[in-house]
Amino acid sequence: MKSKKTRRWLCLLASHCLVAGAIAQKSEPIRFTVSMPEPANHTFHVTMDWKAGNGDSTRLKLPDWQPGYYQLMDYASNIDKLVVKDENDNALRWVKSGRNGWAVATKGVRSLHAEYDVKTARKFVATSYLDEEHGYITPVSMFMHEAGKLKMPSEVTIKPYNSWDRVATGLDSVAGKSFTYRAPDFDILYDSPLLTGNLEELRAFEVKGIPHRFIGYKLGDFDRTRLMSDIQKIVEKSSALIGDIPYKHYTFIAIGPGQGGIEHLNSTTISFSGDQLNSRGWNGMLRFITHEYFHHYNVKRIRPVELGPFDYDKGSRTNMLWVSEGLTVYYEPLIMRAAGLMGEQELLDLFKKQIADVETKPGRFFQTLAQASAETWSDGPFGRTGDAVNKTISYYQKGPVVGLLFDLAIRYETKNKRSLDDVMRKLYQDFYIKKNRGFTEAELRSTIEAIAGTKLDELFSYIYTTAEPDYKKYLGYAGLDIDVTTDTHYGTFEITKMASPSALQREIFRSWSRGD
C-alpha cells in the first residue's frame, strides 16, 4: 500500500504529464502543401506555413541523407526558387547557411510562409521523382524543418495532379481533409514516404487484427491473389518470430520498375513490377519483400544505438550494419522456409552462394566486417567494386554468413534450446520495449553470449578481424559438411548432409531448416 506522500507525488506527476500532453496536442503543426502543376518538368512545388519563434533569425534545414540508405545525398541542391514571407506578405531576406541550411531574418515576425520548388531527376527509392504518371515523395528530400525543432508536429496536404486518385503512405490521415496527413514529429515525417498517381491497391489482409495493404504504380501482370497470400504468410512468420506487432497498420508501397527498397516503421517502399516477377523469379521478389518487411523489426526497432536519433546532417555511422542489414539477409530464407515458400535444398543453396560470395573476393583479407559497416558511407554497401584489387567486403554478403555461424553455435551450446531468434527477441524487449533505445556493441555481445551461455570469442573475431571462418566446425553442429578445398584453391562450397549425424545434429538441422 502506497503512503500518502507517495500517492500525492504520483498525483502531481500524473497532473504534470496530463498538462504536458495537452500542451503537446495544442502545439501548432508546420503545414506543408505539395502540388505538381507541370509534372513533365519533374518539379514539385511546396508551401510551408508555421508560427515564428522569438529570435531574430530562423534557420531552415533539409536532411542530407535518407535513413536506410547509408550515403550522403545532397538533397538541398535540388531546392529552387525559395521565397519566405511574413504574415503581411512581406518577403524576408535569407542566405544559404552551410550545405543544407537557409538562415532567414525573422525579427518581429509572428508567422512564416515559405514556397520553393523541388527538382527531381532520378527514379530511385531514396530520391523523390515526378512525371506525368506518378509522383514519389521522399520526405527527407522535400520538407524543411527549423534547426533544433525536429520534435514539432507537421501536417502534409498532397494536391495530386489532374485525375490522380490515390495517395499511398504510412502516415495517419487527418479526418475531414482530403489527402492530408499528420506526423507527431519530423522523425516520423521523414520516415513516411508518399506515392501518388492512378495507383492500384491489392486485396488487404489482417494479421492479429492489424491491416496490411499493398498499393503501387504500374504493378504489371502477375497472380495478385498468390502474391498477397504469400506476403501474409511472410508477415505471420516474421511477427511470430519476434512475438509482437508494434504498428497499427502497415503499407507495402510499390513505386514501379527499378531497383532498391527502403524500410520504415509502418511501411516499406519497394521497386516492383510484374515484369520483375517474371525475370527475377517469384521467390527472388519474395525474399526482397521479406527483407524490407523484417527491417521494421531489425534496424527500425532492434537497432544499433547510433541509428536513432539520427544525425540528418552528417549521417549516423555504426560498426553494426552487419547486424541491421546482414542479419536481415540471413533471416530472408529462414522466414520463407518457415512460411512454406522455400524448399530445403533451395535454403542450402542460398547459403552456399553467400559463403562463395565472401570467400571468392580478395577483400576478405583486408577489411573486417565492422569496418565494412562503418565505411559504407565512402565504399558503398557492396564495397569499392570498381577498384582493380578490391580490398573491401560487403556486410550484405558476410553478415548473413556470420549470422548462420552464430545461430548454429548458439543451438549447439544450448543443446538446441536457444537460437539466434532468442537474441533478436531479447534485443527487441530489452532495448526497444523497455529502454526505447538502441544497443551498443558491448551490449550486443553480452546479449548474444548470455543466450549462448558461453563466450564466443572465435565468432566475434570474424567481425573485428580478418580471421578465416571455420565453416566445417560450425556447419558440423547441424550435421552439415561443406567443400572448401579444391585444386583451384577455392572450394565449390557445396553444403551437404553428413551420412551419420548424431541425435543433436539431426535435431539442430531439423529445427533450423524448418524455422521451428
MIGU-156678 format. One line per field, with one value per residue (C-alpha): z, x, y. Coordinates in pm, whole numbers, plus 50000, padded with zeros to 5 digits. Layout:
MIGU-156678
c3: (Z, ...)
c1: (X, ...)
c2: (Y, ...)
***
This chain:
MIGU-156678
c3: (50000, 49900, 50160, 50143, 50041, 49759, 49639, 49644, 49439, 49185, 49158, 49091, 48838, 48660, 48655, 48510, 48239, 48153, 48122, 47915, 47691, 47647, 47556, 47301, 47150, 47118, 46952, 46609, 46336, 46046, 45747, 45412, 45083, 44786, 44435, 44093, 43836, 43550, 43610, 43275, 43432, 43707, 43972, 44288, 44440, 44820, 45054, 45424, 45692, 46062, 46367, 46410, 46721, 46924, 46773, 46520, 46270, 46180, 46019, 45786, 45716, 45492, 45576, 45381, 45370, 45390, 45692, 45550, 45260, 45401, 45157, 45166, 44903, 44890, 44873, 44933, 44586, 44438, 44616, 44383, 44393, 44772, 44893, 45261, 45371, 45695, 45799, 45596, 45277, 45304, 45157, 45414, 45347, 45360, 45296, 45240, 45564, 45520, 45277, 45370, 45552, 45491, 45750, 45739, 45908, 46126, 46387, 46496, 46270, 46407, 46131, 45830, 45482, 45256, 44899, 44699, 44413, 44444, 44123, 44057, 43802, 43915, 43961, 44278, 44612, 44804, 44588, 44508, 44150, 43943, 43591, 43405, 43552, 43919, 44198, 44460, 44764, 44988, 45278, 45367, 45022, 45034, 45376, 45559, 45938, 46175, 46317, 46662, 46630, 46500, 46766, 46607, 46463, 46095, 45856, 45488, 45218, 44876, 44573, 44316, 43951, 43722, 43761, 44001, 44256, 44533, 44781, 44949, 45274, 45624, 45775, 45955, 45769, 45906, 45938, 45712, 45496, 45155, 45102, 45428, 45674, 46010, 46186, 46556, 46480, 46194, 46268, 46183, 45886, 45743, 45788, 45587, 45206, 44990, 44645, 44431, 44088, 43941, 44177, 44223, 44562, 44605, 44846, 45200, 45477, 45856, 46096, 46458, 46358, 46209, 45844, 45582, 45244, 44914, 44686, 44382, 44047, 43727, 43910, 43588, 43507, 43777, 44012, 44260, 44483, 44518, 44596, 44878, 45019, 45020, 45177, 45450, 45532, 45549, 45788, 46005, 46039, 46088, 46362, 46527, 46538, 46738, 46920, 46869, 46602, 46700, 46449, 46393, 46015, 45754, 45387, 45115, 44867, 44522, 44343, 44000, 43799, 43921, 44198, 44571, 44874, 45199, 45529, 45753, 46086, 45936, 45563, 45304, 44960, 44708, 44340, 44193, 43870, 43725, 43476, 43766, 43899, 43567, 43514, 43871, 43984, 44223, 44523, 44449, 44478, 44792, 44955, 44870, 45024, 45329, 45374, 45368, 45590, 45853, 45870, 46063, 46345, 46269, 46222, 46287, 46636, 46704, 46622, 46696, 46930, 46654, 46434, 46616, 46700, 46359, 46259, 45947, 45855, 45868, 45870, 46150, 46128, 46304, 46312, 46328, 45985, 45971, 46229, 46076, 45714, 45730, 45979, 45790, 45480, 45697, 45803, 45450, 45356, 45711, 45726, 45379, 45468, 45784, 45573, 45336, 45047, 45008, 44997, 45199, 44909, 44800, 45154, 45149, 44801, 44911, 45198, 44964, 44737, 45026, 45151, 44798, 44761, 45070, 45002, 44636, 44698, 44798, 45022, 45299, 45364, 45410, 45557, 45865, 45887, 46141, 45909, 45613, 45824, 45923, 45587, 45372, 45357, 45133, 44998, 44927, 45052, 44829, 44875, 44620, 44334, 44076, 44231, 44035, 44350, 44568, 44928, 45065, 45153, 45183, 45506, 45287, 45198, 45503, 45754, 45681, 45675, 46023, 46131, 46023, 46226, 46536, 46508, 46478, 46760, 46997, 46912, 46976, 47304, 47444, 47313, 47074, 47347, 47227, 46891, 46725, 46737, 47115, 47071, 46841, 47080, 47378, 47195, 47099, 47453, 47649, 47436, 47216, 47451, 47794, 47724, 47397, 47254, 47053, 47183, 47199, 47062, 47417, 47490, 47171, 47258, 47616, 47495, 47242, 47489, 47763, 47531, 47426, 47788, 47695, 47549, 47171, 47113, 46789, 46632, 46730, 46574, 46241, 46291, 46421, 46241, 45903, 46054, 45821, 45942, 46035, 45823, 45877, 46255, 46275, 45995, 46155, 46457, 46232, 46071, 45758, 45562, 45318, 45041, 45099, 44939, 44573, 44335, 44222, 44576, 44611, 44709, 44546, 44887, 44827, 45150, 45208, 45490, 45686, 45639, 46012, 46219, 46595, 46752, 46850, 46498, 46347, 46588, 46524, 46149, 46169, 46383, 46199, 45848, 45920, 46120, 46430)
c1: (50000, 50136, 50189, 50001, 50323, 50381, 50021, 50047, 50372, 50216, 49914, 50134, 50337, 50021, 49889, 50218, 50206, 49848, 49937, 50245, 50035, 49773, 50042, 50189, 49845, 49780, 50117, 50054, 50190, 50402, 50171, 50308, 50121, 50268, 50142, 50261, 50139, 50361, 50476, 50656, 50911, 50977, 50932, 50721, 50604, 50597, 50445, 50522, 50330, 50416, 50437, 50757, 50971, 51107, 51453, 51593, 51652, 51533, 51745, 51566, 51730, 51688, 51836, 52144, 52065, 51784, 51795, 51808, 52029, 52374, 52507, 52509, 52262, 52286, 51908, 51943, 52093, 51750, 51576, 51497, 51314, 51291, 51078, 50997, 50735, 50590, 50223, 50187, 50319, 50650, 50945, 51212, 51585, 51761, 52112, 52240, 52380, 52605, 52549, 52186, 52056, 51897, 51913, 51605, 51579, 51265, 51294, 50944, 50772, 50471, 50411, 50603, 50516, 50774, 50750, 51004, 51041, 51195, 51359, 51371, 51572, 51623, 51381, 51522, 51388, 51599, 51505, 51177, 51055, 50772, 50648, 50316, 50209, 50306, 50478, 50702, 50790, 51085, 51013, 51380, 51429, 51112, 51020, 51236, 51247, 51363, 51706, 51674, 51299, 51266, 51001, 50749, 50432, 50354, 50063, 50106, 49845, 49901, 49736, 49756, 49795, 49493, 49292, 49525, 49303, 49521, 49797, 49976, 50165, 50217, 50116, 49783, 49511, 49359, 48983, 48774, 49067, 49130, 49479, 49600, 49825, 49984, 50307, 50381, 50741, 50990, 51146, 50809, 50752, 51096, 51023, 50698, 50727, 50424, 50326, 50054, 49907, 49648, 49753, 49627, 49556, 49555, 49338, 49434, 49477, 49489, 49731, 49614, 49351, 49606, 49552, 49826, 49790, 49977, 49945, 50151, 50220, 50242, 50212, 50213, 50074, 50105, 49898, 49775, 49593, 49900, 50126, 49907, 49867, 50245, 50308, 50055, 50249, 50571, 50413, 50270, 50602, 50806, 50578, 50565, 50945, 50960, 50630, 50485, 50339, 50430, 50224, 49854, 49868, 50130, 50160, 50373, 50429, 50534, 50696, 50726, 51001, 51355, 51585, 51604, 51382, 51385, 51231, 51014, 50835, 50499, 50564, 50823, 50890, 50996, 51080, 50831, 50667, 50509, 50798, 51041, 50845, 50891, 51260, 51390, 51185, 50894, 51099, 51364, 51100, 50955, 51299, 51328, 50987, 51073, 51395, 51226, 50940, 51165, 51361, 51075, 51198, 51569, 51704, 51394, 51337, 51612, 51887, 52244, 52246, 52384, 52076, 51833, 51806, 51957, 52217, 52042, 52339, 52637, 52481, 52489, 52798, 52795, 53010, 52695, 52533, 52634, 52354, 52099, 52149, 52344, 52118, 51813, 51954, 52015, 51651, 51508, 51526, 51455, 51128, 51031, 51118, 50906, 50623, 50638, 50763, 51107, 51238, 51522, 51768, 51698, 51779, 52115, 52194, 52138, 52386, 52631, 52614, 52655, 52966, 53106, 53042, 53256, 53533, 53596, 53667, 54015, 53866, 53822, 54197, 54195, 53868, 53680, 53302, 53290, 53498, 53272, 52976, 53134, 53290, 52980, 52945, 53252, 53276, 52909, 52707, 52895, 53241, 53456, 53367, 53546, 53893, 54149, 54209, 53903, 54022, 53669, 53384, 53007, 52813, 52524, 52735, 52948, 52682, 52438, 52724, 52835, 52469, 52447, 52754, 52626, 52287, 52430, 52678, 52404, 52192, 52489, 52597, 52242, 52162, 51915, 51716, 51813, 51892, 51963, 51585, 51614, 51883, 51659, 51365, 51577, 51722, 51368, 51235, 51533, 51626, 51332, 51043, 51198, 51463, 51336, 51687, 51939, 52214, 52589, 52844, 52921, 52551, 52504, 52792, 52680, 52327, 52449, 52684, 52420, 52181, 52458, 52567, 52934, 53197, 53209, 53549, 53619, 53291, 53343, 53690, 53511, 53361, 53658, 53947, 54001, 54028, 53903, 53575, 53585, 53287, 53329, 53319, 53004, 52809, 52902, 52693, 52388, 52520, 52630, 52954, 53099, 53358, 53619, 53929, 53993, 54290, 54186, 54234, 53866, 53616, 53281, 53127, 52873, 52679, 52571, 52426, 52655, 52588, 52561, 52481, 52429, 52087, 52174, 52300, 51978, 51765, 51958, 51927, 51558, 51464, 51698, 51598, 51223, 51216, 51075)
c2: (50000, 50343, 50616, 50948, 51120, 50871, 50900, 51282, 51267, 51029, 51257, 51561, 51362, 51247, 51605, 51728, 51460, 51550, 51917, 51839, 51615, 51885, 52140, 51897, 51835, 52210, 52277, 52423, 52196, 52310, 52279, 52166, 52159, 51975, 52045, 51934, 52191, 52068, 51709, 51699, 51936, 51680, 51950, 51957, 52284, 52304, 52563, 52572, 52766, 52789, 53011, 53209, 53189, 53479, 53504, 53747, 53468, 53119, 52852, 52613, 52280, 51977, 51635, 51532, 51161, 50907, 50673, 50322, 50434, 50499, 50757, 51140, 51262, 51645, 51687, 52063, 52111, 52030, 52318, 52609, 52944, 52968, 53260, 53330, 53583, 53715, 53740, 54063, 53903, 54086, 53898, 53816, 53813, 53479, 53348, 52996, 52857, 52558, 52275, 52211, 52519, 52860, 53141, 53369, 53711, 53689, 53968, 54076, 53822, 53627, 53373, 53248, 53130, 52967, 52844, 52651, 52404, 52060, 51942, 51567, 51375, 51016, 50728, 50576, 50465, 50721, 51021, 51196, 51176, 51325, 51265, 51271, 50937, 50940, 51127, 50969, 51178, 51103, 51341, 51397, 51550, 51760, 51901, 52155, 52182, 52453, 52379, 52226, 52170, 51816, 51744, 51981, 51818, 51854, 51826, 51743, 51803, 51649, 51806, 51526, 51617, 51615, 51292, 51111, 50946, 50799, 50867, 50577, 50640, 50507, 50842, 50874, 51066, 51387, 51340, 51560, 51676, 51525, 51378, 51533, 51351, 51421, 51334, 51395, 51495, 51516, 51178, 51021, 51252, 51175, 50805, 50814, 50832, 50911, 50785, 50943, 50869, 50636, 50361, 50007, 49854, 49477, 49281, 49377, 49119, 49126, 48961, 48968, 49221, 49464, 49565, 49525, 49695, 49671, 49975, 50060, 50218, 50009, 49679, 49475, 49132, 48865, 48648, 48910, 48664, 48446, 48742, 48867, 48517, 48472, 48814, 48734, 48417, 48621, 48872, 48596, 48413, 48731, 48860, 48517, 48510, 48836, 48783, 49131, 49361, 49719, 49920, 49999, 49947, 49860, 49956, 49799, 50084, 49963, 50257, 50097, 49925, 49971, 49858, 49910, 49929, 50123, 50020, 50238, 50198, 50100, 50087, 50000, 50141, 49878, 49880, 49638, 49528, 49216, 49205, 49178, 48882, 48708, 48792, 48791, 48497, 48476, 48373, 48634, 48904, 48743, 48743, 49113, 49186, 48972, 49167, 49507, 49394, 49231, 49556, 49718, 49495, 49468, 49823, 50034, 49893, 49639, 49886, 49991, 50289, 50511, 50460, 50685, 50966, 51037, 51291, 51419, 51639, 51406, 51061, 50805, 50585, 50246, 49930, 49717, 49726, 49360, 49317, 49555, 49452, 49127, 48950, 49072, 48900, 48593, 48580, 48616, 48245, 48123, 48316, 48199, 47839, 47863, 48006, 47708, 47923, 47766, 47411, 47264, 47239, 47596, 47706, 47525, 47654, 48013, 47980, 47808, 48114, 48357, 48176, 48168, 48541, 48602, 48351, 48435, 48805, 48930, 49199, 48942, 48958, 49336, 49465, 49347, 49319, 49603, 49822, 49744, 49856, 50188, 50267, 50214, 50595, 50605, 50249, 50180, 49879, 49633, 49780, 49961, 49731, 49947, 49902, 49698, 49493, 49514, 49543, 49580, 49345, 49376, 49339, 49221, 48915, 48837, 48950, 48664, 48412, 48517, 48514, 48149, 48058, 48240, 48071, 47720, 47785, 47904, 47599, 47370, 47532, 47521, 47171, 47334, 47504, 47855, 48016, 48350, 48403, 48435, 48700, 48903, 48876, 48980, 49281, 49381, 49351, 49484, 49781, 49881, 49799, 49861, 50127, 50279, 50298, 50108, 49880, 49931, 49686, 49569, 49520, 49322, 49092, 49039, 48957, 48702, 48535, 48533, 48348, 48106, 48057, 48085, 48316, 48324, 48482, 48299, 48408, 48771, 48757, 48706, 49054, 49253, 49076, 48917, 48569, 48296, 48139, 47771, 47669, 47296, 47334, 47543, 47378, 47048, 47145, 47091, 46773, 46956, 46938, 47192, 47164, 47437, 47279, 47200, 47205, 47553, 47695, 47785, 47520, 47464, 47548, 47276, 47212, 46853, 46649, 46416, 46048, 45964, 46273, 46248, 46295, 46654, 46733, 46596, 46798, 47121, 47079, 46997, 47297, 47536, 47434, 47436, 47756, 47584)
***
